[in-house]
């Protein structure tokens, strides 16, 4: 499936040149909905999810010295810390936008 995708860095085709950014966005959304209608999302993203979660296990146990249960426990906390850090950054950005200045 990945081989069928194109990079946005590629030159635009003649048909794409006449589209506005909003039309390109709608066309991309249509393609995504069509793909998800034909394929199970969990199957299409399995490899990415496995790699993403493995990142946290490698972060907490780079030498592989911990037991699998302890590595999994620590990796889960590392994953939660990652998403909490993102939530904090998002809250700061929203606060900065509301006050009209840069986020602190």
C-alpha positions as CSV (number, residue, x, y, z in Angstrom):
1,X,0.0,0.0,0.0
2,X,2.9,2.4,0.8
3,X,4.2,2.0,-2.8
4,X,1.0,3.6,-4.1
5,X,1.4,6.7,-2.0
6,X,3.0,9.8,-3.5
7,X,5.1,12.4,-1.8
8,X,4.0,16.0,-1.6
9,X,7.5,16.9,-2.6
10,X,6.9,15.5,-6.0
11,X,6.0,17.9,-8.8
12,X,2.3,18.5,-9.2
13,X,0.5,16.9,-12.1
14,X,-1.4,19.0,-14.5
15,X,-4.7,18.1,-12.9
16,X,-3.4,19.1,-9.4
17,X,-2.1,22.5,-10.5
18,X,-5.6,23.8,-11.0
19,X,-6.8,22.8,-7.5
20,X,-6.9,25.2,-4.6
21,X,-5.5,24.2,-1.2
22,X,-9.0,23.5,0.0
23,X,-9.7,21.3,-3.0
24,X,-6.5,19.4,-2.5
25,X,-7.4,18.8,1.1
26,X,-10.8,17.5,0.2
27,X,-9.3,15.2,-2.4
28,X,-6.8,13.8,0.1
29,X,-9.6,13.3,2.7
30,X,-11.6,11.5,0.0
31,X,-8.7,9.2,-0.7
32,X,-8.2,8.5,3.1
33,X,-11.8,7.7,3.6
34,X,-11.8,5.4,0.5
35,X,-8.7,3.6,1.8
36,X,-10.2,3.1,5.3
37,X,-13.5,1.8,3.7
38,X,-11.5,-1.0,1.9
39,X,-8.9,-1.8,4.6
40,X,-9.0,-2.4,8.4
41,X,-7.2,0.6,9.9
42,X,-5.7,-1.6,12.6
43,X,-4.0,-3.7,9.9
44,X,-2.7,-0.8,7.9
45,X,-1.1,0.8,10.9
46,X,0.2,-2.3,12.7
47,X,3.8,-1.9,11.8
48,X,3.8,1.8,12.7
49,X,2.2,1.2,16.1
50,X,4.7,-1.6,16.9
51,X,7.6,0.6,16.0
52,X,6.2,3.5,18.0
53,X,5.7,1.4,21.1
54,X,9.1,-0.3,20.7
55,X,10.7,3.2,20.9
56,X,9.6,3.4,24.5
57,X,10.9,0.0,25.4
58,X,14.3,0.8,23.9
59,X,14.3,4.2,25.8
60,X,13.8,2.6,29.2
61,X,15.9,-0.5,28.6
62,X,18.5,0.1,25.9
63,X,20.7,-2.9,27.0
64,X,17.8,-5.3,27.4
65,X,18.7,-6.0,31.0
66,X,15.2,-5.8,32.5
67,X,12.6,-8.5,32.7
68,X,9.9,-8.3,30.0
69,X,7.3,-7.4,32.6
70,X,9.4,-4.6,34.1
71,X,10.4,-3.3,30.6
72,X,6.7,-3.2,29.6
73,X,5.7,-1.4,32.8
74,X,8.4,1.2,32.5
75,X,7.7,1.6,28.7
76,X,4.0,2.3,29.5
77,X,5.0,5.1,31.9
78,X,7.4,6.5,29.3
79,X,4.6,6.5,26.8
80,X,2.3,8.2,29.2
81,X,4.9,10.8,30.0
82,X,5.4,11.4,26.3
83,X,1.7,12.1,25.7
84,X,1.4,14.2,28.9
85,X,4.3,16.3,27.6
86,X,2.4,16.8,24.3
87,X,-0.7,17.8,26.2
88,X,1.2,20.3,28.3
89,X,2.8,21.8,25.2
90,X,-0.7,22.0,23.6
91,X,-2.2,23.7,26.6
92,X,0.7,26.3,26.6
93,X,0.2,26.9,22.9
94,X,-3.6,27.4,23.3
95,X,-3.0,29.8,26.2
96,X,-0.5,31.7,24.2
97,X,-3.0,32.0,21.3
98,X,-5.7,33.3,23.6
99,X,-3.5,35.9,25.2
100,X,-2.3,37.0,21.8
101,X,1.4,36.4,22.6
102,X,3.9,33.7,22.3
103,X,3.6,30.7,24.6
104,X,5.9,30.8,27.6
